[in-house]
Amino acid sequence: MTFFAKLHPLIVHFPVALLTSGVVFEIYGSLKKDEVVETAGRFNTRLGFWCIFPVLLVGFLGMLSLNNTEKFKDYLANHLSYAFLTAGAFIVAMVVSRYFQNKFGRVVYFLALSAGLFCVINTGYYGGELVHRFEVPGSAWTP
Ligand code: HEM
């Protein structure tokens, strides 16, 4: 049943785009002391954060339907690792921004956002390789 494996690539673009634009806007807004840009970034980051969870779930369900994973197993493993690191980095960012609203908390928050941006870009890179180089799920599914 490839439903979830086909659904995953359709919905992943929301968190990737929201988190990427959100982090860039937050950093830019903070450096330029532009509150409007920073607030827009915060909104995108938070919306993107909540979109990660259905994407993780659908990714898992999609993966269960794959066979013949041998030739792209390294890409799948890297995709999975970066997906978890992305979720971890943004969870840290959200917890810190909620409970540590001091100068130190702000530094940790921006470090976690930057780590999250790095991880989400890598998650997308490895996911894209799965779909466009290895033609997953097509090549990995035998009826
Ligand atoms: C932060 C969470 C995640 C993000 C942002 C993400 C992102 C992506 C992207 C961008 C693609 C390529 C889509 C395309 O080029 O059209 C992809 C494909 C894929 N991802 Fe993820 N992914 C995430 C989590 C997961 C998880 C947890 C799994 C499995 C346990 C997974 C398994 C797959 C698989 C198997 C593909 C190949 C297409 C398919 O069979 O669905 N992903 N992902």
Residues whose N, C-alpha, C, O or C-beta is under 5 A from the ligand:
A	BS01	HEM	F4 A5 K6 H8 P9 V12 I52 V55 L56 G59 F60 G62 M63 A83 T86 T123 G124 G127 G128 L130 V131 V136 P137
